Amino acid sequence: MQNENSATDHRKIDKDIMSNSELMNLDLEYIWHPCTQMKDHETLPLIPIKNGRGVWLYDFEGNRYLDAISSWWVNLFGHANQKISQAITKQSKELEHVLLAGFTHRPAIELAKKLVEISPKALKKVFFADNGSSAIEVALKMSFHYHKNMGEKRELFLSLTNSYHGETLGALSVGDVWLYKETYKPLLIKNIQTPVPKNQTKEATDEAIQALEAILKKHGKDISAFIVEPLIQGAGGMHIYSSQYLKRAYNLIKTYGIHLIADEIMTGFGRSGTMFASEQAGISPDFMTLSKGITGGFLPLSVVLTTDEIYQAFYCDYEKYKAFLHSHSYTGNPLACSASLATLDIFESEDILKKNRDKSIQILEGLKRFEKLERVKNIRGLGMVFAFDIDGYSPKKRIGLEVYKFGLKNQVLLRPLGNTIYFMPPYIINSDEIELMLGVAFDAIKALKS
């Protein structure tokens, strides 16, 4: 009987133009949403989206919402971007998917070549996965396995306080956002943390480096890799630290034979102001993980770039425990690779990084008006990432939720991180849209009750 009802509902969705409320009710009957307390939706309406164009999302009743967070940081060049869409359509008529074990295809080869060409110089090999957390898992396993192949036992990982690297078990292990991690502590791999610099000052950098030195003296020979979000900690409240810390930390860990994993899943593809945040520290990590913006927000894809030295440690006549046996069914998917190639072509043909610098200046200038709001603290920005904190409210008041609801009523999708309000719009946002985004956020803060 339940299957019959489901079939009826499916036909109705395909056949009829439905209202937001009808779709919301069907959704709540069947879907368990990510990062969501579903009970909230007893009072907070879900918003069914019918289509998207540029920075805008449109629901089934004609309302529109400026996507100020690039739909979880993935959409770089606007929804329904014609160039990326056409690349996927063309590829779909030739090859939709083939296994990447024993077979290959042109989009994967072209993408791997292009990524190596634009990445830090030591990175020469590309391993494909299909989402950010999976890329982290790959990098952690590769690092540990490399040391094992070299005759070393290094069972410990090192990460920064306040960090976030994903929600699979390995990725959770090296993160530090208690909301995601606390429940699963008994399941996690061995990890220790070193303090992230409190801010971008030299004093904060010196203090954090001293703490790192102390940890390395005690545990350096046991640590496989140090994993960082270069320069910007995303889910940790858009915390920004100095490139000098990254450079000095890199030089320190190298003296202990420790790998550096640069988690550029959020910071990559121009978000930090350069193509990759690691560039600003002048370093070439041992591993670099990429996802999110890699396909312009169209399809799931991730990669791990690594060095020839690490690759060679696994290169041998087949030995059961030396080969890197890790795979995903959709590894190197041709459609996703084609989307990524189109995305990279937009960067090159339209000088996106230069255009972003001009937009960054406008947004930072626009944020100055927030200084007059008493509860707004720590206004900050780097590249195309901007944030400020709302001070003086208990987390129990869920002030971020109030800002979110105000934004939706006024055509802007904001999704705060606790009491941190941030902006990560698509790169195609124009001056008028920037003003709307900032204006609605400003009014939302003014409307908060004491």
C-alpha positions as CSV (number, residue, x, y, z in Angstrom):
1,M,0.0,0.0,0.0
2,Q,2.8,2.4,0.9
3,N,4.5,1.7,-2.5
4,E,1.2,2.5,-4.3
5,N,0.9,5.8,-2.5
6,S,4.5,6.6,-3.3
7,A,3.9,5.9,-7.0
8,T,0.8,8.1,-7.0
9,D,2.8,10.9,-5.4
10,H,5.6,10.5,-7.9
11,R,3.1,10.8,-10.9
12,K,1.6,13.9,-9.3
13,I,4.9,15.6,-8.9
14,D,5.8,14.9,-12.5
15,K,2.4,15.9,-13.9
16,D,1.2,18.9,-11.9
17,I,2.6,22.3,-11.0
18,M,2.5,22.2,-7.3
19,S,2.8,24.9,-4.6
20,N,5.6,25.3,-2.1
21,S,3.5,23.9,0.7
22,E,2.5,20.8,-1.2
23,L,6.1,20.0,-2.1
24,M,7.2,20.8,1.5
25,N,4.7,18.3,2.9
26,L,5.8,15.6,0.5
27,D,9.5,16.3,1.3
28,L,8.9,16.0,5.0
29,E,7.2,12.7,4.4
30,Y,10.3,11.1,2.7
31,I,13.5,13.1,3.2
32,W,15.9,13.4,6.1
33,H,17.9,16.6,5.5
34,P,21.7,17.1,6.2
35,C,22.8,19.4,9.1
36,T,19.2,19.8,10.1
37,Q,17.2,19.2,13.2
38,M,14.1,18.1,11.4
39,K,11.8,19.2,14.2
40,D,12.6,22.8,13.3
41,H,10.5,22.3,10.2
42,E,7.4,22.1,12.3
43,T,7.6,25.9,12.4
44,L,10.3,26.8,9.8
45,P,9.1,26.2,6.2
46,L,11.3,24.3,3.8
47,I,11.7,26.1,0.5
48,P,11.3,24.0,-2.6
49,I,13.4,25.5,-5.4
50,K,12.1,25.2,-9.0
51,N,15.1,26.7,-10.9
52,G,18.1,28.9,-10.6
53,R,19.6,31.6,-12.8
54,G,22.8,33.5,-12.0
55,V,23.0,34.3,-8.3
56,W,19.2,33.8,-8.0
57,L,17.2,30.8,-6.8
58,Y,13.4,30.7,-7.6
59,D,10.7,28.8,-5.7
60,F,7.5,27.4,-7.1
61,E,5.5,30.5,-6.2
62,G,7.7,33.0,-8.0
63,N,9.8,34.1,-5.0
64,R,13.5,34.6,-5.5
65,Y,16.5,34.3,-3.2
66,L,20.0,35.7,-3.8
67,D,22.4,32.8,-3.1
68,A,24.9,34.6,-0.8
69,I,26.5,31.4,0.3
70,S,27.0,29.8,-3.2
71,S,24.8,26.8,-2.1
72,W,27.3,25.5,0.5
73,W,30.2,27.2,-1.2
74,V,30.2,25.3,-4.4
75,N,28.5,27.5,-7.0
76,L,31.2,29.7,-8.5
77,F,29.7,31.1,-11.8
78,G,26.0,31.2,-11.1
79,H,23.2,28.6,-11.3
80,A,22.5,27.1,-14.8
81,N,25.8,28.5,-16.2
82,Q,25.5,28.0,-19.9
83,K,29.1,27.1,-20.6
84,I,29.3,24.4,-17.9
85,S,25.8,23.1,-18.8
86,Q,26.7,22.7,-22.4
87,A,29.9,20.9,-21.6
88,I,28.0,18.3,-19.5
89,T,25.3,18.0,-22.2
90,K,27.9,17.3,-24.9
91,Q,29.8,14.8,-22.8
92,S,26.5,13.0,-21.9
93,K,26.0,12.1,-25.5
94,E,29.4,10.5,-25.7
95,L,30.2,8.8,-22.4
96,E,28.3,9.2,-19.1
97,H,30.6,6.9,-17.0
98,V,33.2,4.2,-17.1
99,L,35.2,2.6,-14.3
100,L,38.6,4.2,-13.8
101,A,40.4,0.9,-12.9
102,G,42.0,-0.5,-16.1
103,F,40.2,2.1,-18.2
104,T,40.5,5.8,-18.7
105,H,38.9,8.6,-20.7
106,R,39.8,12.0,-22.2
107,P,38.0,14.3,-19.7
108,A,39.8,12.7,-16.7
109,I,43.2,12.9,-18.5
110,E,42.7,16.5,-19.5
111,L,41.5,17.5,-16.1
112,A,44.4,15.8,-14.3
113,K,46.9,17.5,-16.6
114,K,45.3,20.9,-16.1
115,L,45.2,20.6,-12.3
116,V,48.9,19.6,-12.2
117,E,49.7,22.6,-14.4
118,I,47.9,25.2,-12.1
119,S,48.8,23.7,-8.7
120,P,51.9,24.1,-6.5
121,K,54.9,22.8,-8.4
122,A,55.6,19.6,-6.4
123,L,52.2,18.2,-7.0
124,K,52.4,15.8,-10.0
125,K,49.8,13.1,-9.5
126,V,46.0,13.2,-9.3
127,F,43.8,10.7,-7.5
128,F,40.1,11.1,-8.1
129,A,37.3,10.7,-5.5
130,D,33.7,12.1,-5.5
131,N,33.3,14.5,-2.5
132,G,35.3,16.5,-0.1
133,S,35.2,14.2,2.9
134,S,36.3,11.3,0.7
135,A,39.2,13.3,-0.5
136,I,40.3,13.8,3.1
137,E,40.0,10.1,3.8
138,V,42.2,9.4,0.7
139,A,44.9,11.9,1.8
140,L,45.0,10.5,5.4
141,K,45.2,6.9,4.2
142,M,47.9,7.7,1.6
143,S,50.0,9.6,4.2
144,F,49.8,6.8,6.8
145,H,50.4,4.1,4.1
146,Y,53.4,6.0,2.6
147,H,55.1,5.9,6.0
148,K,54.3,2.2,6.4
149,N,55.7,1.5,3.0
150,M,58.9,3.3,4.1
151,G,59.2,1.2,7.2
152,E,57.8,3.7,9.7
153,K,55.0,3.4,12.2
154,R,53.2,6.8,12.3
155,E,49.7,6.3,13.7
156,L,49.1,9.9,14.8
157,F,47.7,12.9,12.9
158,L,48.0,16.6,13.8
159,S,45.4,19.3,13.0
160,L,44.5,22.8,14.1
161,T,42.1,23.7,16.8
162,N,38.8,25.0,15.5
163,S,39.3,23.1,12.2
164,Y,36.7,21.3,10.1
165,H,37.6,18.7,7.4
166,G,34.3,16.8,6.8
167,E,32.0,14.3,8.5
168,T,33.2,10.8,7.5
169,L,35.0,9.2,10.4
170,G,38.6,10.0,9.4
171,A,37.7,13.5,8.5
172,L,35.8,14.0,11.8
173,S,38.8,12.7,13.6
174,V,41.1,15.5,12.4
175,G,38.4,18.2,12.8
176,D,37.6,20.2,15.9
177,V,34.0,21.4,15.7
178,W,32.4,19.7,18.7
179,L,28.9,19.9,17.3
180,Y,29.8,17.4,14.6
181,K,32.4,15.3,16.4
182,E,31.4,14.8,20.1
183,T,28.9,12.0,19.6
184,Y,31.3,9.8,17.5
185,K,34.5,10.2,19.6
186,P,34.7,6.4,20.4
187,L,34.9,5.7,16.7
188,L,37.7,8.1,15.7
189,I,41.3,7.7,14.6
190,K,44.2,9.1,16.7
191,N,44.6,12.8,16.4
192,I,46.1,15.7,18.4
193,Q,45.6,19.4,17.8
194,T,47.8,22.4,18.0
195,P,46.4,25.9,18.5
196,V,45.4,27.9,15.4
197,P,46.7,31.5,15.5
198,K,44.1,33.7,17.2
199,N,44.3,36.3,14.5
200,Q,46.6,37.5,11.6
201,T,49.1,39.4,13.8
202,K,52.8,38.4,14.1
203,E,52.3,38.0,17.9
204,A,49.5,35.4,17.3
205,T,51.6,33.7,14.7
206,D,54.6,33.5,17.0
207,E,52.5,32.1,19.9
208,A,51.0,29.4,17.7
209,I,54.4,28.4,16.2
210,Q,55.8,28.0,19.8
211,A,52.9,25.7,20.6
212,L,53.5,23.7,17.5
213,E,57.2,23.4,18.3
214,A,56.4,22.0,21.7
215,I,54.1,19.4,20.2
216,L,56.6,18.3,17.6
217,K,59.3,17.9,20.1
218,K,57.1,15.4,22.0
219,H,55.2,13.7,19.2
220,G,57.0,14.6,15.9
221,K,58.3,11.1,15.1
222,D,54.8,9.6,15.6
223,I,52.9,12.0,13.4
224,S,52.0,11.0,9.8
225,A,50.6,14.3,8.6
226,F,49.6,17.8,9.6
227,I,46.3,18.8,8.0
228,V,45.2,22.4,7.7
229,E,42.6,24.5,6.0
230,P,45.0,27.1,4.5
231,L,44.4,30.6,5.8
232,I,40.6,30.3,6.3
233,Q,38.8,27.9,8.6
234,G,35.4,27.5,7.1
235,A,32.9,25.8,9.4
236,G,35.0,27.0,12.3
237,G,33.4,30.5,11.9
238,M,35.4,31.8,8.9
239,H,38.5,32.3,11.1
240,I,41.4,33.8,9.2
241,Y,45.1,33.4,10.1
242,S,48.3,34.6,8.5
243,S,50.1,33.0,5.6
244,Q,53.3,33.4,7.6
245,Y,52.0,30.8,10.1
246,L,51.4,28.3,7.2
247,K,54.9,28.9,5.8
248,R,56.7,28.6,9.2
249,A,54.6,25.5,10.2
250,Y,55.5,23.8,6.9
251,N,59.2,24.4,7.4
252,L,58.9,23.0,11.0
253,I,57.1,19.8,10.2
254,K,59.5,19.0,7.3
255,T,62.3,18.6,9.8
256,Y,60.3,15.7,11.3
257,G,59.4,14.0,8.0
258,I,55.7,15.0,8.5
259,H,53.5,15.5,5.5
260,L,51.4,18.6,5.0
261,I,47.8,18.0,3.8
262,A,46.4,21.3,2.5
263,D,42.6,21.0,2.7
264,E,41.7,23.4,-0.1
265,I,38.2,22.0,-0.5
266,M,36.7,25.4,0.5
267,T,39.6,27.7,-0.1
268,G,40.5,26.4,-3.6
269,F,39.5,27.8,-6.9
270,G,39.8,31.5,-6.1
271,R,38.0,31.7,-2.8
272,S,41.1,33.0,-0.9
273,G,42.0,35.5,-3.6
274,T,44.5,33.2,-5.3
275,M,43.7,30.1,-7.2
276,F,44.8,28.1,-4.1
277,A,45.4,29.5,-0.7
278,S,48.7,27.6,-0.3
279,E,50.2,29.9,-3.0
280,Q,50.0,32.9,-0.5
281,A,52.4,31.1,1.8
282,G,54.8,30.1,-1.0
283,I,54.6,26.4,-0.2
284,S,53.9,23.2,-2.0
285,P,52.1,20.7,0.2
286,D,52.5,17.0,0.1
287,F,48.8,16.5,-0.5
288,M,46.2,19.0,-1.7
289,T,42.5,18.1,-1.5
290,L,40.0,19.8,-3.8
291,S,36.3,19.7,-4.2
292,K,33.3,22.1,-3.9
293,G,34.0,24.7,-6.6
294,I,35.8,22.2,-8.8
295,T,32.8,21.7,-11.1
296,G,31.3,25.2,-10.6
297,G,28.6,23.6,-8.4
298,F,27.2,21.3,-11.0
299,L,28.3,17.8,-10.0
300,P,30.1,15.9,-7.2
301,L,33.8,15.5,-7.7
302,S,37.0,15.7,-5.6
303,V,40.6,15.1,-6.2
304,V,43.8,14.6,-4.1
305,L,47.0,15.9,-5.7
306,T,50.3,14.5,-4.4
307,T,54.0,14.3,-5.2
308,D,55.9,11.8,-7.4
309,E,57.8,10.8,-4.3
310,I,54.7,9.6,-2.5
311,Y,53.4,8.0,-5.7
312,Q,56.6,6.0,-6.2
313,A,56.3,4.6,-2.6
314,F,53.3,2.6,-3.9
315,Y,54.7,1.7,-7.3
316,C,55.8,-1.9,-7.4
317,D,55.1,-5.4,-8.6
318,Y,51.8,-6.3,-7.0
319,E,52.2,-6.7,-3.3
320,K,49.2,-7.2,-1.2
321,Y,49.8,-4.6,1.5
322,K,51.9,-2.1,-0.5
323,A,49.4,-1.0,-3.2
324,F,46.9,1.8,-2.5
325,L,43.6,-0.1,-2.7
326,H,41.0,2.6,-2.5
327,S,38.2,3.3,-4.9
328,H,34.8,4.9,-5.4
329,S,32.2,3.8,-8.0
330,Y,32.0,7.2,-9.6
331,T,35.8,8.0,-9.5
332,G,36.7,10.3,-12.3
333,N,33.2,10.5,-13.7
334,P,33.4,12.0,-17.3
335,L,30.4,14.3,-16.8
336,A,31.9,15.8,-13.6
337,C,35.4,16.1,-15.2
338,S,33.8,17.9,-18.2
339,A,32.1,20.3,-15.9
340,S,35.4,20.9,-14.1
341,L,37.2,21.6,-17.4
342,A,34.6,24.1,-18.4
343,T,34.9,25.8,-15.0
344,L,38.7,26.1,-15.3
345,D,38.2,27.5,-18.8
346,I,36.0,30.3,-17.4
347,F,38.8,31.2,-15.0
348,E,41.3,31.5,-17.8
349,S,39.1,33.2,-20.5
350,E,37.5,35.8,-18.2
351,D,40.3,36.7,-15.8
352,I,38.1,35.8,-12.8
353,L,40.7,36.4,-10.1
354,K,41.2,40.0,-11.2
355,K,37.5,40.6,-11.4
356,N,37.1,39.1,-7.9
357,R,39.7,41.5,-6.5
358,D,37.5,44.4,-7.6
359,K,34.4,42.8,-6.1
360,S,36.2,42.1,-2.9
361,I,37.1,45.8,-2.5
362,Q,33.4,46.7,-3.0
363,I,32.2,44.2,-0.4
364,L,34.8,45.2,2.2
365,E,33.9,48.8,1.7
366,G,30.3,48.0,2.1
367,L,31.0,46.1,5.3
368,K,32.3,49.3,6.9
369,R,28.7,50.4,7.6
370,F,28.4,47.4,10.0
371,E,31.0,49.0,12.3
372,K,28.3,51.3,13.6
373,L,26.2,48.3,14.9
374,E,27.1,47.8,18.5
375,R,26.8,44.0,18.5
376,V,28.9,43.5,15.3
377,K,32.5,42.5,16.0
378,N,35.5,41.2,14.1
379,I,34.6,42.2,10.5
380,R,37.0,40.3,8.2
381,G,37.5,39.2,4.7
382,L,40.0,37.4,2.4
383,G,39.5,36.9,-1.3
384,M,35.8,36.2,-1.8
385,V,35.1,35.2,1.8
386,F,33.7,37.8,4.3
387,A,32.3,37.5,7.8
388,F,31.6,39.2,11.1
389,D,30.4,38.0,14.5
390,I,27.3,39.0,16.5
391,D,28.4,39.6,20.1
392,G,26.4,39.4,23.3
393,Y,23.9,36.6,22.6
394,S,23.9,33.1,24.1
395,P,24.0,30.3,21.5
396,K,20.7,29.1,22.9
397,K,19.0,32.2,21.4
398,R,19.9,31.0,17.9
399,I,20.5,34.5,16.6
400,G,21.8,33.0,13.4
401,L,18.5,31.4,12.7
402,E,16.8,34.8,13.1
403,V,19.1,36.3,10.6
404,Y,18.4,33.4,8.2
405,K,14.7,33.9,8.4
406,F,14.9,37.7,8.0
407,G,17.1,37.1,4.9
408,L,14.6,34.8,3.3
409,K,11.8,37.3,3.8
410,N,13.9,39.8,2.0
411,Q,15.2,37.8,-1.0
412,V,18.6,36.8,0.4
413,L,19.8,33.3,1.4
414,L,22.1,33.7,4.4
415,R,23.0,30.6,6.4
416,P,25.0,31.8,9.5
417,L,27.4,29.6,11.4
418,G,26.1,30.1,14.9
419,N,26.6,33.8,15.6
420,T,28.9,34.3,12.7
421,I,27.4,35.9,9.6
422,Y,29.3,35.3,6.4
423,F,29.1,36.0,2.7
424,M,30.5,33.7,0.0
425,P,28.6,34.7,-3.1
426,P,29.0,33.3,-6.7
427,Y,31.8,35.2,-8.5
428,I,29.3,36.6,-11.0
429,I,27.5,38.7,-8.4
430,N,27.1,42.3,-9.6
431,S,27.3,45.7,-7.8
432,D,23.5,46.0,-7.3
433,E,23.3,42.4,-6.0
434,I,26.2,43.1,-3.6
435,E,24.3,46.1,-2.2
436,L,21.2,44.0,-1.7
437,M,23.1,41.2,0.0
438,L,24.8,43.6,2.4
439,G,21.7,45.8,2.9
440,V,19.5,42.9,4.0
441,A,22.2,41.5,6.3
442,F,22.5,45.0,7.9
443,D,18.8,45.3,8.4
444,A,18.6,41.8,9.8
445,I,21.2,42.7,12.5
446,K,19.3,46.0,13.3
447,A,16.1,44.0,13.7
448,L,17.5,41.6,16.3
449,K,15.9,41.9,19.7
450,S,18.0,42.3,22.8
